Amino acid sequence: MKRLLFLILLICPLLIFAQMSLPTIPGDTAEDERFEDTDNTEWGFGVIVGSISHNGIAYSQLRIRPEINLGKFGFGLDLDFLFSPDGSLRKDDWDDWQDYIDKIFFIRWANRNDPIYFKAGCFPSYTLGNGLIFDHYTNMTRYPEVKNVGAQVGFNIPTLNIGGEIFTHNIYKNEILAATAHIKPLSMLSIPYLKDIKLGLNFGVDRDQYAKYIDSDGDGIPDVYDKFPNDKRYWLDTDNDGIPDEIDIDINGTGLIDHPSINPYVGDIYPGITAGADSTAFNWHIVQDQATKIKKAKSLYISSIDYSLPIIDTDRLKLQNYGEFAIINGHGNGLIFPGFGAKFFIFDAKLEMRTFSNGFVPGFFDRLYDEQRSKFHTTIESCDDLNVCYRSYGLSTKEDLLNDAYSSVGWFGFVRASILDFAYFKIAYQDMYSSKNTIGQSLWSSVTVNPTFIPNLEEAGIYYSQVHSKYINFMNPRNEAASLTGRVQYQLSESTSMVASYSETYQDINQDGVIKGKDEIISTFNMGVQFKF
């Protein structure tokens, strides 16, 4: 094993280490748009050394990220070696052919401007049109705990001024899909401005919003609230004693037998048990679990048409006009018009008017979608006449939020600025006006600094957002609409840096409006040593 690791370290190449970067905000350039072809070979790798816990076992971690770029071709791996306390390699990550596919961070050929392009693996950012459907969606929300191998394939025919592409978030599951086609219909006419107008058709679908949660035994009860995930006969166990509620004589675990009037199973197994018995020998009140069955997949479809029209295109100033109209099937529609984008001096900005009908939310597939597409929740319902109360478990979807989205009109804008290569500031804001409360306010912000006056501190950054909220809640910054990420990189030597990253997302499981506890605060912390050779 030591010899194998030594060979890997010798053979794997070096590139800029990019793991644990801050999230994108609306208006950020997507990863594939930043890529530039090179005639030379760029190669290298990054290394992180740290520790991680799996199923209560602490492992030493060696993560190697080799990457090579040669012309239009790019290739990257994510090799994660976990060593148990006795020094042996964790074999669960290397015993299946799919495990080896999951080690591919990406394979890429060319970019969206080339005649033929494709990419497979991880997608830090994916956008369609002007963002009414896919707006910086990522299949890396839970990375590296959950590794999705996505794919993107597209083409451009310059002589006909047409192109298109298809996308999947995961080549095994193919649940979140996208497709787009575009054309310059007036390119042959040589009419100023109009000859450059580009039209596009875009489609997005989630074939099953509930698929975030696994159902191992196929009984329609997701494992997240199935107390017997590998036995389709049972799923409820209110007192967690290992006995299914259906065959439990003491459902709440009080130490008393439930009275047959509230637990019919007691009467079935012990006929006549109440005859001459003291009433105090029985439990007369139950708070019992209930589980909502997921009977079928819940799909969602969105389509749009967009256009873009360059107005000014010079080295000092670039200005374009754009628009987009989208429809969420079975719900509502949204319009961007007019929209203007500009690049000048140190600034990059957009400003657009937005008009949304009932049941429409822009950027439905965003960077948090994989986490928000469905959520686990519990509710305490009222008791019945027999002194039986029910604690209900179920799933809600992001689509359910559309029921609280009312027709609105407003604007969206963003500004990015780079100040002397010292600080990078980004902020985006959306404010929609309506006669009713609407989930139309969103705020995204990011600040990154490279403080040369602090010795060895290479980079520090923080990102915060509240998305699709009825109002921007500054009094309770931790809420279901919010997310937070911080990143610090500190140089230990010329070739070594300490990198730390922390992120939080939130879910209000008990629906009390207050986020607290480890079940409602989903946090991720990564720390390791980055080597550059």
C-alpha positions in Angstrom: 0.0 0.0 0.0 2.8 2.4 0.8 4.4 1.7 -2.5 1.1 2.4 -4.3 0.6 5.7 -2.6 4.2 6.7 -3.4 3.7 5.9 -7.1 0.5 8.0 -7.1 2.3 10.9 -5.6 5.0 10.6 -8.2 2.7 10.3 -11.2 -0.2 12.6 -10.4 0.2 16.1 -11.7 -0.3 19.6 -10.2 -3.0 22.2 -10.8 -4.6 25.0 -8.8 -6.3 23.4 -5.9 -10.0 24.4 -6.1 -11.8 22.3 -3.5 -14.0 24.0 -0.9 -14.5 27.3 -2.9 -17.3 29.7 -2.0 -20.7 29.1 -3.6 -21.8 31.1 -6.7 -24.4 33.8 -6.6 -26.8 34.8 -9.4 -24.8 36.7 -12.0 -21.6 34.7 -11.3 -19.9 33.3 -14.4 -20.3 29.5 -14.6 -17.3 27.2 -14.4 -17.5 26.2 -18.0 -17.6 29.9 -19.1 -14.4 30.6 -17.3 -12.5 27.8 -19.0 -10.0 28.7 -21.7 -8.3 26.4 -24.1 -4.6 26.1 -23.9 -2.0 24.9 -26.4 0.2 23.7 -23.6 -0.3 20.9 -21.1 -1.3 22.1 -17.6 -1.1 19.4 -15.0 -0.8 18.8 -11.3 -2.6 17.8 -8.2 -3.7 19.0 -4.8 -3.6 17.0 -1.6 -5.6 17.2 1.6 -4.7 15.3 4.8 -7.2 15.1 7.6 -9.7 12.9 9.4 -13.3 11.9 8.9 -15.8 9.7 10.7 -18.0 7.0 9.2 -20.5 5.0 11.2 -18.8 6.0 14.4 -15.3 5.0 13.2 -12.6 7.7 12.9 -10.5 7.3 9.8 -7.3 9.1 8.7 -8.0 10.7 5.3 -5.7 11.2 2.4 -7.5 13.0 -0.5 -5.6 13.5 -3.8 -7.1 15.6 -6.6 -5.1 15.1 -9.8 -6.1 17.1 -12.8 -4.7 17.6 -16.4 -5.7 20.0 -19.1 -4.4 19.5 -22.6 -5.9 21.8 -25.2 -9.6 21.3 -25.2 -9.3 18.1 -23.1 -9.5 18.1 -19.3 -9.5 15.3 -16.8 -9.7 15.2 -13.0 -10.0 12.6 -10.3 -11.0 12.7 -6.6 -9.1 9.9 -4.9 -10.2 9.5 -1.3 -8.1 7.1 0.8 -9.5 6.3 4.3 -7.3 4.4 6.8 -8.8 2.8 9.9 -7.0 3.1 13.3 -5.1 -0.1 12.5 -3.7 1.4 9.3 -5.8 -0.7 6.9 -7.5 0.9 3.9 -11.3 1.1 4.0 -12.3 -1.3 1.2 -16.0 -0.3 1.0 -14.9 2.6 -1.2 -13.1 0.3 -3.7 -15.1 -2.9 -4.0 -17.6 -2.0 -6.8 -17.2 -0.8 -10.4 -19.4 2.2 -9.5 -16.9 3.1 -6.8 -14.3 3.6 -9.5 -16.7 5.7 -11.6 -17.3 7.9 -8.6 -13.6 8.7 -8.4 -13.9 10.7 -11.6 -14.2 14.4 -10.6 -14.7 15.4 -14.2 -13.9 14.6 -17.8 -14.3 17.5 -20.2 -13.9 18.2 -23.9 -14.1 21.9 -25.0 -16.8 24.3 -23.8 -20.2 25.7 -24.7 -18.8 27.8 -27.6 -17.2 24.9 -29.5 -18.7 22.8 -32.2 -18.8 19.7 -30.0 -18.4 19.7 -26.2 -19.1 17.4 -23.3 -18.5 17.1 -19.6 -19.1 14.3 -17.2 -18.7 14.3 -13.4 -19.2 17.1 -10.9 -20.9 20.4 -11.9 -20.2 23.3 -9.5 -22.5 25.5 -11.5 -25.1 25.0 -14.3 -27.3 27.7 -15.8 -29.8 27.7 -18.7 -30.9 30.8 -20.6 -31.2 33.8 -18.2 -31.7 31.7 -15.1 -35.5 31.4 -14.8 -35.2 27.5 -14.8 -31.7 26.5 -13.9 -29.8 29.3 -12.0 -26.3 28.0 -10.9 -27.6 24.6 -10.1 -25.0 22.2 -8.7 -25.0 18.5 -8.2 -22.4 18.9 -5.5 -24.6 20.2 -2.6 -23.7 17.2 -0.4 -20.3 16.6 -1.9 -18.2 14.6 -1.0 -20.6 12.6 1.2 -22.9 12.2 -1.9 -21.1 12.0 -5.2 -23.2 12.6 -8.3 -21.7 11.8 -11.7 -23.6 14.1 -14.0 -23.2 14.7 -17.8 -23.5 17.5 -20.3 -23.4 17.0 -24.1 -23.8 19.8 -26.6 -23.1 21.1 -30.1 -22.8 24.3 -32.2 -23.1 24.6 -36.0 -21.6 28.1 -36.7 -22.6 28.0 -40.4 -26.2 27.6 -39.5 -26.0 29.5 -36.2 -27.8 26.8 -34.2 -26.8 24.7 -31.2 -28.2 22.6 -28.3 -27.3 20.5 -25.3 -28.7 18.0 -22.8 -27.8 17.6 -19.2 -28.4 15.1 -16.3 -27.4 15.5 -12.7 -26.6 11.8 -12.3 -26.0 9.3 -15.1 -27.3 6.4 -13.0 -30.5 8.0 -11.8 -31.3 10.6 -14.5 -33.9 12.4 -12.2 -32.9 16.0 -12.8 -32.7 16.7 -16.5 -32.3 19.7 -18.8 -32.2 20.4 -22.5 -31.7 23.5 -24.5 -31.6 24.6 -28.2 -30.7 28.0 -29.7 -30.6 29.8 -33.0 -29.8 33.1 -34.6 -32.7 33.3 -37.0 -31.7 36.6 -38.7 -28.0 36.1 -39.0 -28.2 35.9 -42.9 -29.8 39.3 -43.3 -26.9 41.6 -42.3 -29.3 43.9 -40.4 -27.4 45.8 -37.7 -28.2 44.5 -34.2 -31.0 42.2 -35.3 -28.5 39.9 -37.1 -27.0 39.1 -33.7 -30.2 38.3 -31.8 -30.2 34.8 -30.4 -33.4 32.8 -29.5 -33.4 29.8 -27.2 -35.7 27.0 -26.0 -35.0 25.5 -22.5 -36.5 22.6 -20.6 -36.0 21.3 -17.1 -37.5 18.4 -15.2 -37.3 16.6 -11.9 -38.7 13.1 -12.5 -39.2 12.4 -8.8 -38.8 15.1 -6.1 -39.1 12.5 -3.4 -36.0 10.6 -4.7 -33.7 12.5 -2.3 -34.8 10.0 0.3 -34.1 6.3 -0.2 -36.8 3.6 0.3 -34.7 0.4 0.8 -37.6 -2.1 1.1 -39.9 -0.5 -1.4 -42.8 -0.2 1.0 -43.5 3.5 0.1 -42.1 4.7 3.5 -38.7 6.5 3.0 -35.9 5.2 5.3 -35.7 8.6 7.0 -38.9 7.8 9.0 -39.2 4.0 8.4 -38.2 2.3 11.7 -37.9 -1.0 9.8 -36.2 0.1 6.5 -35.4 -3.5 5.4 -38.8 -5.0 6.3 -41.7 -3.9 4.1 -44.3 -5.4 6.6 -43.6 -2.8 9.3 -42.5 0.8 9.5 -43.8 2.2 12.8 -42.2 1.9 16.3 -43.3 4.8 18.5 -41.3 3.9 21.6 -38.2 2.6 19.6 -38.2 -0.7 21.5 -37.7 -2.7 18.3 -41.3 -4.0 18.3 -43.6 -2.7 15.5 -46.6 -0.7 16.7 -48.9 -3.2 14.9 -47.8 -6.0 17.3 -46.9 -3.9 20.4 -49.1 -4.1 23.5 -47.4 -1.0 24.9 -47.0 1.4 22.0 -45.7 4.4 24.1 -43.4 2.3 26.2 -45.0 3.4 29.5 -44.6 0.0 31.1 -48.4 -0.5 31.2 -50.5 -2.5 28.7 -52.5 -0.3 26.5 -56.3 -0.6 27.0 -57.9 -2.5 24.1 -60.1 0.5 23.3 -57.1 2.5 22.1 -54.9 -0.5 21.0 -57.1 -3.2 19.3 -54.1 -5.5 19.1 -54.2 -6.0 22.9 -57.8 -7.2 22.6 -56.9 -9.6 19.7 -54.0 -11.2 21.6 -55.6 -11.2 25.0 -59.4 -11.6 24.6 -61.3 -10.5 27.7 -58.3 -9.0 29.4 -60.4 -6.1 30.8 -62.9 -8.4 32.5 -62.6 -7.7 36.3 -59.3 -5.9 35.8 -58.4 -2.6 37.6 -58.7 0.2 35.1 -55.4 1.7 36.5 -53.6 -1.3 35.2 -53.9 0.0 31.7 -52.5 2.8 29.7 -55.4 5.0 28.5 -53.6 7.6 26.4 -51.3 7.2 23.4 -49.3 9.5 21.3 -48.7 7.3 18.3 -46.6 7.6 15.2 -48.1 7.8 11.8 -46.2 7.7 8.5 -47.3 9.1 5.2 -46.8 6.7 2.3 -45.2 7.9 -0.9 -47.4 6.1 -3.4 -45.8 7.4 -6.7 -43.1 9.7 -8.0 -43.8 13.4 -8.0 -42.5 15.0 -11.1 -42.1 18.7 -12.1 -41.6 20.2 -15.5 -40.5 23.7 -16.5 -39.9 25.2 -20.0 -38.9 28.6 -21.2 -38.0 30.7 -24.3 -35.3 33.4 -24.1 -33.4 35.9 -26.3 -30.3 38.0 -26.1 -29.3 41.0 -28.2 -25.8 42.6 -28.1 -26.0 46.5 -28.2 -22.5 47.6 -27.5 -19.4 45.4 -27.7 -16.1 47.2 -27.1 -13.1 46.7 -24.9 -14.2 49.4 -22.4 -18.0 48.7 -22.4 -20.2 45.8 -23.2 -24.0 46.2 -23.1 -26.7 43.7 -24.0 -30.5 43.4 -23.8 -32.2 40.1 -23.0 -35.4 38.5 -21.8 -37.0 35.2 -20.9 -40.5 33.7 -20.5 -40.9 30.5 -18.4 -43.8 28.2 -17.5 -43.9 25.8 -14.5 -46.3 23.0 -15.6 -49.5 23.0 -13.6 -48.5 26.2 -11.7 -47.6 29.6 -13.1 -45.3 31.6 -15.4 -42.6 34.2 -15.2 -41.2 36.9 -17.4 -37.9 38.8 -17.5 -38.3 41.9 -19.7 -36.5 44.1 -20.2 -33.2 43.0 -19.0 -29.8 44.7 -19.4 -26.3 43.5 -18.7 -23.2 45.6 -18.7 -19.4 45.3 -18.1 -17.4 48.4 -17.5 -14.3 49.5 -15.4 -14.1 47.2 -12.4 -17.9 46.4 -12.4 -20.1 43.7 -13.9 -23.8 44.3 -13.4 -27.3 43.3 -14.4 -30.7 44.9 -13.9 -34.0 43.4 -15.1 -37.7 43.7 -14.5 -39.6 40.6 -13.5 -43.3 39.7 -13.7 -44.5 36.5 -12.1 -48.0 35.0 -12.0 -49.4 32.9 -9.2 -47.4 29.8 -8.6 -44.1 30.8 -10.0 -40.6 31.0 -8.4 -37.5 32.0 -10.5 -34.4 29.8 -10.7 -36.3 26.8 -9.3 -33.3 24.6 -9.9 -30.7 26.6 -7.9 -27.5 25.7 -6.0 -29.5 24.4 -3.0 -32.1 22.4 -5.0 -30.6 19.0 -4.3 -31.1 19.7 -0.6 -34.5 21.5 -0.9 -36.2 19.3 -3.5 -37.9 17.4 -0.6 -37.7 17.7 3.2 -38.6 15.4 6.1 -41.1 16.9 8.6 -43.1 15.9 11.7 -46.4 17.3 13.0 -48.4 16.7 16.1 -52.1 16.4 15.1 -55.2 16.6 17.3 -56.4 13.7 19.4 -59.4 11.6 18.5 -62.3 10.7 20.8 -60.5 7.6 22.1 -57.6 9.5 23.7 -55.2 8.6 20.8 -53.0 11.4 19.4 -50.9 11.1 16.4 -47.4 12.3 15.5 -47.3 12.4 11.7 -44.1 11.9 9.6 -44.0 12.9 6.0 -42.2 14.6 3.1 -42.8 18.0 1.6 -41.3 19.3 -1.7 -40.0 22.5 -3.0 -42.9 22.5 -5.4 -45.2 22.9 -2.3 -43.7 26.4 -1.9 -45.4 27.4 -5.2 -48.7 27.4 -3.3 -47.5 30.5 -1.4 -46.2 32.3 -4.5 -48.6 34.9 -5.7 -48.5 37.1 -8.7 -45.9 39.9 -8.4 -43.9 42.5 -10.2 -40.5 43.6 -9.3 -36.8 43.7 -10.2 -33.6 41.8 -9.8 -30.1 43.2 -10.0 -26.5 42.3 -9.1 -23.2 44.1 -8.9 -19.7 42.5 -8.8 -16.5 44.4 -8.3 -12.8 43.6 -8.0 -10.9 46.2 -6.0 -7.2 46.3 -6.8 -7.1 42.5 -6.6 -7.4 42.8 -2.9 -11.1 42.3 -2.4 -13.9 40.8 -4.4 -17.4 42.0 -3.6 -20.6 40.5 -4.9 -24.2 41.2 -4.0 -27.5 40.3 -5.7 -31.0 41.2 -4.7 -34.5 40.5 -5.8 -37.6 42.3 -4.6 -41.1 41.4 -5.9 -44.2 43.5 -5.1 -47.6 41.9 -4.6 -51.0 42.6 -3.0 -50.4 39.5 -0.9 -47.3 38.1 0.9 -45.2 36.3 -1.6 -42.0 34.3 -1.5 -40.3 36.9 -3.7 -37.5 38.4 -1.8 -34.0 37.0 -2.1 -30.5 38.2 -1.1 -27.2 36.8 -2.1 -23.8 38.2 -0.9 -20.2 37.2 -1.0 -17.0 38.9 0.1 -13.5 37.5 -0.5 -10.3 39.2 0.5 -6.6 38.5 -0.2 -5.1 40.5 2.7 -1.4 40.9 1.9 -0.9 42.9 5.1 -1.7 39.8 7.2 1.3 37.5 6.9 0.6 34.1 5.4 -3.2 34.6 5.2 -3.8 33.8 1.5 -7.6 34.1 1.4 -10.6 34.6 3.6 -14.2 34.6 2.3 -17.8 34.4 3.5 -21.0 33.8 1.6 -24.6 34.3 2.9 -28.0 34.0 1.2 -31.7 34.0 1.9 -33.6 32.7 -1.2 -37.3 32.9 -2.1 -38.4 34.2 1.3 -41.5 36.2 2.2 -39.1 38.8 3.6 -35.3 39.0 4.3 -35.2 37.9 7.9 -32.2 39.6 9.6 -33.6 39.0 13.1 -33.3 35.3 12.6 -30.6 34.8 10.0 -30.8 31.1 10.5 -33.9 30.0 8.6 -35.0 27.5 6.0 -34.4 30.0 3.2 -30.8 30.7 4.3 -27.4 29.2 3.8 -23.9 30.2 5.1 -20.4 29.3 3.9 -17.0 30.5 5.1 -13.5 29.6 3.9 -10.0 30.5 5.1 -6.7 29.6 3.5 -3.5 30.1 5.5 0.0 29.5 4.1 2.3 27.2 6.1 5.1 27.2 3.6 5.7 27.9 -0.1 4.1 24.6 -1.0 1.8 24.0 1.9 -1.4 25.7 3.1 -4.0 25.0 5.7 -7.5 25.2 4.3 -10.7 25.3 6.4 -14.3 25.5 5.1 -17.6 25.6 7.1 -21.1 25.6 5.7 -24.7 25.6 7.1 -28.1 24.9 5.7 -31.3 24.7 7.8 -34.5 22.8 8.1 -37.3 23.6 10.5 -38.4 20.0 11.3 -41.0 20.9 14.0 -42.2 24.0 12.1 -41.9 26.2 15.2 -40.1 29.0 13.3 -36.9 28.6 15.3 -33.8 26.8 14.0 -31.9 25.0 16.7 -30.2 21.7 17.4 -28.1 19.4 15.2 -31.2 18.0 13.5 -32.2 21.4 12.2 -28.7 22.8 11.5 -27.1 20.8 8.7 -23.4 21.8 9.0 -20.3 20.7 7.2 -16.8 21.4 8.4 -13.7 20.5 6.4 -10.1 21.2 7.4 -6.9 19.8 5.8 -3.5 20.5 4.5 -3.2 21.5 0.9 0.1 20.7 -0.9 1.2 22.4 -4.1 4.2 20.9 -6.0 
